Amino acid sequence: MSGEGKTVCVTGASGFIASWLVKLLLQRGYTVRASVRDPSDQKKTDHLLALDGAKERLRLFKANLLEEGSFDSVVDGCEGVFHTASPFFITPSDPQAELIEPALNGTLNVLGSCAKNPTVKRVVLTSSVAAVAYNGRPRTSDVIIDETWFSDPESCKENKLWYQLSKTLAEDAAWKFAKENGIDMVAINPAMVIGPLLQPTLNTSSAAILNLINGSQTYPNASFGWINVKDVANAHIQAYEIPSANGRYCLVERVAHYSEVVNILHKLYPSFQLPEKSADDKPFMPTYQVSREKAKTLGIDFISLEEGLKETVESLTEKKFFGM
């Protein structure tokens, strides 16, 4: 119970990663001040209020990423701030309004509130491998991506990778702001996050698995890194609690092409109707490697992709997204 008597803040607390973060922080004895867009929306809050320790040590606040000063009251009196709130869509209709502005301005608004608050000792930013791996360099099987890589905004724009662009610009701005304002910040860069859902709504990365098991005829010709949500939440807490934690931490259990994901699902659930072919006739996108060395210094053991997929399917079934 290393969090006893300490107060921390989690932004965007109703999200997939943030919900797990709130759960683990409460388990460790922390008092949690959590921001949600609308505290009266039960779909966003009931699962948080039902967590062990929530009655005594969880307070919900209304805050808006695009409103300057919106996070002042949430951050007030906190020693640690976990900024996880950031939208994730694969195909936005208006990338600037839906992705880039909330990610970039939201991050600067939260850090602005932290800069005003002398109690804040460390900020842990939820970034993404999206801010690491997309720089136009080839990603082939002999390539090992690590924390020294940064996605290139121009390359992201050229290839219309709007989510990658939003995370790249937000993380870059965060490092600059933290440096200029003397904020001790650590960034967590997870890949596609899978595992059990605490929230009642379907998030984007879980939806990617749901599509595969829900009668899709094809799977995407794409290779992604995959990581379990419990490892991601745990890494955030370790990055906050371990004094020597610094810089950024890539979190990837394994990089796998969608065809491999389908094969694993087929072994786990032989009776499922799974897609048998790729969405296009091009050669499979190659897989690459992402270094796990730095993440291991946070004590992360990495839950296997197999286990993560099993937990995701069980959770999607339990939440009635699948098998209805």
Disulfide bonds with the S-S distance in Angstrom:
none
